Amino acid sequence: MWESLRVRNYRLFASGQVVSLTGTWMQRVAQDWLVVELAGPGHRGIAVGVTTGLQFAPTLLLSLYGGVLADRHRKRRLLVLTQAASMLAALVLGVLVVTGAVQLWHVYALAFALGLATSIDSPTRQAFVSELVGPDLVANAVSLNSATFNIARILGTAAGGFLIKFVGTGAVFLINAGTFLAVISSLLLIREADLMLGKRLARRAGQLREGLAYVRRRPDLLLPIVLVGVVGTFGFNFQLTMALIAKGTFHKDAASYGLLSTAIAVGSLGGALLAARRERPRQSLLVGSALVFGALEIADGFMPSYAALIILLIPTGVAALTFTTAANSTVQLGSSPQMRGRVMALYVMVFLGGTPIGAPLIGWLAGVLGPRYGLIIGGAVCTAVAGAIAAMLLRLRMAQQPTRSVQPVYDEVRTTT
């Protein structure tokens, strides 16, 4: 389960990520709560959806180019630059809040600026994992990355909710700015001589199209990327739906909102640790976990009480993480080193880039129909698409069975002749 942690460079990277991502989750809680307070009743759903959409819009527009940059340049150096840019965005927002000058458009603008850095950071960070540990440990490292992410999520969402209550949102943004120093320091301490570097991509025209054509020719990569796009767009909007359901349905404060996000993270951590014990995932696990996740998200929307919702969010987190880890490992292991940056950029683009479409839509539906319907509709879309893909795979397998049964007879006749 912990095999990748034997690699020094990966230990440094993971430790820096725990600190920085804890701060990032604190900021996510604080940002959503700040928007809820600035927007006021009647506009909260749309305002939180717009903020989330602006934060992820650059991923939709620029992450493919970020993947090209990851294939062309040293990934460690790119990550230092993107983390520094994210630190600056958090620092500016913190100063605006502490000084009382913050307005809603400031949050929108800085969310978009953070998204610009993320559009390069995400595909580069995904592809960097294989350079840290090599192909034999990629599946294990991806799972431990998910565990790291969710440890930070547990700590960050819980701490964020309580810190908002006792020191205010501005202090949370400033603390997050400071946590970026941990990941930047860990990246600088990584020994480049120990990295398993692939051949860097020479600059030439048509490299984006080349990456897209590569995925289009590979159904084993295309299927998980399509499914990830649907689930990421319509299902993974917990940052939005939890804020709305905490405030609008159960009339809770920021600390209680943080506990909802923590419950999802606890389940996700369990899913990540289970995934770390698996070898390369199968398509049945990929599609099955998407189906289970969609069904659980629908059930979340019908929970009658705050306590019941917290309990059900734990298995929801397990299913969500099982799905994303299976998809990520499948795509990373199936890609050649020279293409991995661009393939992971496409993966990140559809996973996070669908949020500018899904978040405002789910936020609008939650505002019109009620906060519960953000979960119910999102889960229903995920279940329907995963079910359609499962049926398609079953038909393909059944269509291939006659061919397999005839082949030995054909070989026997040919040999006799």
Summary of the structure (lengths in Angstrom):
residues: 417
radius of gyration: 21.8
end to end distance: 53.4
largest distance: 88.9
contacts: 1588
relative contact order: 0.16
helix: 86%
strand: 0%
